[in-house]
């Protein structure tokens, strides 16, 4: 098989895996009344409380207005709060609210479940099916067996 096709198949498979994981994560996050994008914001803020809203937009490769709408919804649900910066009144810093902690605990379990599911599926995709012996392989095996049983 030409090298290019192996590289291309890997990239297509990787892209498909990513799409499937995102779709699955969307469905599972919806069980908790949250979107995958909101979950991502909560997770980032949990790891970096006090992060500037502009820094978060950059880290998430998201337009600031899109992030602002997500944060508005998270604030409305009582999961995040914006606090002004002490040195620059134009800056908002983001902090988790107490109400977000139980949700993040549930989402952490979901994240572990998603990872385990993706890895199981990846391993089943990677595992080659057992090769069937060809006629010449069967003959060689029979010769080895007859020599070892003498």
C-alpha positions, 0 to 999 in steps of 0.5 A: 500500500502506498505511504500516502494512502496510510497517512490519508486513512489515518487522518480520515479515521482520526477526523471521524473519531473526533466527530463521533466523540463530539456528537456523543459528548453533545448527547451526554452533556445534554442529560445534565442540561448543558452543551459541550461548549458550556462544559468546555468553558466550565472546565477551563474556568475550573482549572484557571479561576480568575482567567480574563474573559479575553484570555479564555476566548483566545485559549478556546479559539473562539470569537469573544462575542460567542464566548460572551453569549456562552458565559451569559448563559452560564451566569444566568444558570448560576455556575459562573460569575464575572468579577471586574479586574482590580487594575483594569475596569474593562476586564472581566475575570471569571470564577466558578460559583458554588453551584457549579461544583456538583455539576462539574463532579458529574461531568468529570465522571462523564469525561472519564466515561467518554475517554474510556469509550473512545479508547475501547473503540479505538482499540477495537478499530486498531486490532487486526482481525486474525489472519487466515492461514494460507495453504502453504502456511498450513503445510509448513505448520503440519511439517513442524508439528510432525517433526516435533511429535517424533 
